[in-house]
Amino acid sequence: MTKMKKDISLQGEIRRGQFIVTITVLLTCGFALVFSNWLISIRSANRTAQATASILSRNLVAPLLFRDLKEAQKTLSSLEDHPSFRGCLVLDLSNNIIAKFPDALPPTETIQKNWPEYDIQDHGERLARLILIPRREILAQDVLQYAVVILAVLLIAYFISLFASRATKDKIDGQIKNILQTTRAIRQQSNYTLRVQSATLHRENIAEIQALANDFNGMLATIETRDREIAGMNSGLEAIVEQRTAELREAQVSLVQSSRLSALGEMSASLAHEINNPLAIIDGKARMIKKSLQSMSACPADVIPGIERIESMADRIAKIIRGLRTMSRDGSGDPFEKVKLQSILNDALDLSSAKMKTRGIEVEVEPFDSEIMLDCRATQIGQVLLNLLNNAGDAIEKLSEKWVKVGIQLADARVVIAITDSGPGIPEEIRAKLMQPFFTTKAVGKGTGLGLSISRKIVEAHGGTFEIDASAKNTRFVIKLPLQRV
Amino acid sequence: MKFKKLKLERIVGYGSILLLLSLLAFADTSEPVDEKLLLSAFTFNVTKFVSWNQREGMKKSDAVIHIGVFQNPALLSTLQKITSGKLIDAHPVAVVSIETKALNPASMPEAVVLIPESGNLSKEVPKKLRGCKCLLITNGESTDQFGSVINFYSEDSHLRFTIDMEQAKIEGLELSSQLLKLGKIL
């Protein structure tokens, strides 16, 4: 059987402890006081008895020597109204009472052992014995007086201790209440920034409780710090997870894109092969016809230009197919090689030209150094330029003013390619998200939201930068690429 | 009737025996006090209450206090026994006999007991010794006829004493107040 533990209040415990201490101290003090007083009384009584016996003995010598018992009796009567002794006896050497005071001393009263006894001597010769009879009531009075004094002291001390205990209790109560209030507030609000305040009702605090409060505050500070750290780690984790998820999706899309490009590349290669053969025949036959006709004198004047037109169209078709093959393949695995920038730009322009023409968009390439050589993966840079041109075309399709300008400049061993369209620029709130994967302003099904993101990655992979020029009046993308591979 | 008479006689007889026995039982069994012993004791006690140290020749502690007994060998002997080995104010005590022809006031001991064994003291003796600077002790009804300092007398079967302060002054004796309390002052 285990005993049930009882909760006891601090106040009750303090009172109980105090009561026990007070009573113990007071009783100890009381008994010590009584005991010391009793000893003093005994010593005083002994001294008094000795002094009294000495006087009586001296005065009794002569009456005893001359057997004058009346005088002896008279001498004993000096004890009348004595504060400590109510009478005395004189016994001869045979223990017979030869004188006593008072005369009316009850004959039944026997000699008590504790009555002080003295010898009456004359020049060292024992004459008789003197026995003093102490007053009983004196002792009773003393005890009563002591009892009253002790009781009074006890009561005064108890009330003083009550006041003292109340002050102590209030002090402890105040400090503990502070701690309790704080712990309850923390439990209710789950707010670990709260702290236990020092009790201000008293000038002094109990050091141990204050230390407890300080330790508690320290513990709260530790919890608060850890809380913050965990929250920070959580948010960091969330960001990392988001980033990783986005990277995964991007990788997935990139993979899909790559596979699509791969399929498109294969298809383009196949298509080019299928087209190139008849196209080579057409081009060859056209050249042969042209050569034959030029040798003929009767050739109509408008036939030759017609054949030349066929030749140029065949060249154009060949060029488009070559561009298509280049653009539609995944160039991420290609080695870096020095390529003329003009060639890359022309391929991109060729591929987008049909769309631009259909939409009525005027494409203008500002004059630049056609000899600029770029150490890059030409396919990827071409895809970036084509993507920017197509985006520009999509954006300004419905505007009244439709134009796209391409500007190329050299600056600090870098080539700066700026593609500007007639659009009003990109709003600030969209600008920040525009480079994020899967963000698009195009209608559903028209864009994946990956074009700019992939383009930026390609440029950054070449050691360049890909930015939106917010200061430009129109929509302007700027690509900066190092001329040499970094 | 005979039987009744006999019984009554027996009862009276037994009663008489019992009465006699009870009387014997209640009789005073205390020993009679020896008068000489008492006188000796009183004499010695009286000498104890005199300031001998104030007197000429008694300043030294080894100075002997002499008690002279006049014409009383029995008292002399008893007093010698009582005082044997005793001291008075650290002074040894010696009891000596005084003969009639040696009654010279100039050569008297410190205390002189004038109690002759015959009981008759000539008035001339104290007169002769007056001014001897000694404690004169007599035994009689009155001191007037003797001129002593201390005079023992009997009263209610008790031995009492009178003190002649005038005579004590003449003899240059200082007596203790305790002695004065007990004696009858003349």
HADDOCK unambig.tbl for C-alpha pairs under 7 A between the chains (distance, minus, plus):
assign (segid A and resid 62 and name CA) (segid B and resid 178 and name CA) 6.26 0.50 0.50
assign (segid A and resid 62 and name CA) (segid B and resid 179 and name CA) 6.68 0.50 0.50
assign (segid A and resid 63 and name CA) (segid B and resid 182 and name CA) 6.84 0.50 0.50
assign (segid A and resid 65 and name CA) (segid B and resid 45 and name CA) 6.57 0.50 0.50
assign (segid A and resid 66 and name CA) (segid B and resid 42 and name CA) 6.39 0.50 0.50
assign (segid A and resid 71 and name CA) (segid B and resid 182 and name CA) 7.00 0.50 0.50
